[in-house]
Amino acid sequence: MKTHPTLGQLALLAGGECGRAARLRLGWHLRSCENCRVQVEQFRNGRAALRAEAEALPAGLDWAVLEAEMRANVRLGLAAGAVVGKPRETGRTEFQIGAGWRLAVVLGSMAFVGLAGWMLRAPQHGLQAVAPAETVQLILDARPDGLALRNQDSAVTLIAPSRRPVATAVSWDGGGSARFVDADTGQVTIYDVSAQ
């Protein structure tokens, strides 16, 4: 053999439990390998010691009775596990009841959020008609020096601490916002302007 046999193979050889071909191959290896011969001898000595211990067991020990008790305990454990693991028998399963309640809660929550959002966005005093001549045109301009809100004749500019805004946004109701980051300190300045 080019490699040493495994401990399992040596243990089978020591107990006389390996096949004829394996016994010949392992015997050939043992002729030239002292370490493996010592290992096989240790297995044989251990086997003899176990046999001597087995003979020292109590004289009244009945293996058949011990086996029957062990089988009964295993069957009892399996039966108890089957009873504990069974779902309760009811008209409806818990999953169906739970799923129905979950669906009702989700739909109710969505309806509440939708109603609250609609009520908060609804005009308070009704719609006010604006004549075309009174139309106000507001322009939100993000400049390098800040955020400017311009009307036809006037303008308001909020000076920012940095050169360029990081993000600008215009809302549908005429307001706007811009975020500036100071290059030296990393401080964020947020301007939020709304037109009334």
N, C-alpha and C positions, 0 to 999 in steps of 0.2 A: 504494500500500500504506500502511496506517495504521501498521504496525510494520515494523521492519527484518527482512530475511530472515536465516535462520540461516547460520552459517559453512558448514555442509554444503551448503545450497542455493547459496551463492556459489561453493563449490569445484566443484560440478557444472556451473554455468554457465561457469566458467573453463575446464573441460575439454571443454566442448561435449557433456556427457552428460545434459542435462536435456531434458524434453519440450518441444514447441512452445508449449503454453499457459504453462508455467512460464518459458520463455525470454522470452516477450512480457511477462509480468507483472514479471519481474526486470529486464528491459531498461527498462521504464517507470519502475521505482523508481530505477535507476542514473542516469537523466537528471537527477533532482533531488537525489541523495544522493552527495556527494563521498566520504564515508568508505567507503561500500560499493564505489564505483568503485575506490578505492585498494586495498581488500582483494582484489577480483577481479584486479587487475593484479599484486598480490603472488603470488596463486595461479598465475597464468600464468607469471610469472618462475620460481617454484619448480619448476613442471612442466618448463620448458625446461632448468633446471639438472639435474634428475634424468635427463632424456633424454641430456644431454651426458655425465653420469657413467656411464650404462648403456653408452654407446658406448666408454667407456674400459676395460671389462672385458677380461680376457685373451682373446686371439684364439682359443686352443684350447679354450675353455670350451664343452662340449657339454651343452646344457640337458636333452636326453633322457636322457643317462647320469646326470646329477645327479638328475633326477626318479626314475629307476629305483632309485638307491641310497637315496634318501629313503623311497620306498615299501617297500623291503626292510627298512629299519631299523624302520619303523612296524609292519610285519607281525611282525618278530622280537620287538618289545616286547610286542605283543598276545598272541603265543603264549606268551612267558615269563610274562606275567601270568596267563594261563589255567592254566598248569601249577602255578604257585605257589599260586594261590587254590583249587585243588581239594582237597576233604577226602580223607583217607586211606581206602582201600577196605579195610574189615575186616568181620567177620561181624556185629558189633554197632556201632552208632554211638557216638561218644564221649558224646553227650548221654544216651543210655539208660544207659550204664555209670555216668556221673557222677550221674544222677538216682537210680539205685538205691542207690549208696553214700551219697548225701546223705540219702535216706529212712531207710536203716539207722542212720546216725549219729544222726539226730533222734529216731527211735523208741527207740534204746538210751539216749540221754541222758534222755528223758522217763521211761523205766522206772526208771533209776537215781535220778532226783530223787524220783519217787513212792515208791520203796522206802525211800529214806533218810528222807523225811518221815514215812512210816508208822512206821518203826522209832524215830524220835526222839519221836513222839507216843505210842507204845505205853506202857502202864504198866510200870514196872520190876519190881514185886513182886506183880503180880496185883491184882485188884480187892479193895478193902476195903469190907465191908458196914458201913454206918452205921445204927444203930438210929434210928427216928424220934424217940426221946426225946433223942438226942444231936445232933440236927440244929442246925447253927449257921447263923444268919442274919446275913450280913454286909451292911452297907449302905454304899455309897460315896456320899459327899455332897460336891459341889463348892460350897463356901461362898464368900462374898466375901473372907473372910480366909484361905482355904486349902482344902486337900483333907482331908476327914475320913473315917475308916474306923470305923464303929460296929458293935459287937456288941450283944448284948442288954443287958449291964450296963456295958460300958466303951466308950471311944471314944479314938481317936488322931487329932489334928488336926495337919497340917503347915501352918505359917503361910507364906503366900506374900507376896512383896514388893509385890504390886499388889492392886487391888480385886477383879477378876474373872478367872477362868481363860479363856484363849484357846480351849483345846480340852480336852475330857475324854473318856475312853474307859474302858469296862469290858470285861474279857475274860471268856470263858466259864468259866475256872478260878477265879474269885473275886477276881481282881486288878483294879487300876484305875490309871489315870494321868491326870495333869492337867498342862497347860503354862501357865505364867504369864509375862507380859512386863512388865518394870518400865517404867513410863511415863517415868521420868526418864532412865534409861541405855539402855533398849532391850534389856537383858540378859534372856535366856530362862531360866526355872527350870522343870525338869521333875521332877515327883514320880511315882514309880512304886512302887505298893504292891501286894503280893501276900499273900493269906491262905493259911496252911498248916494 
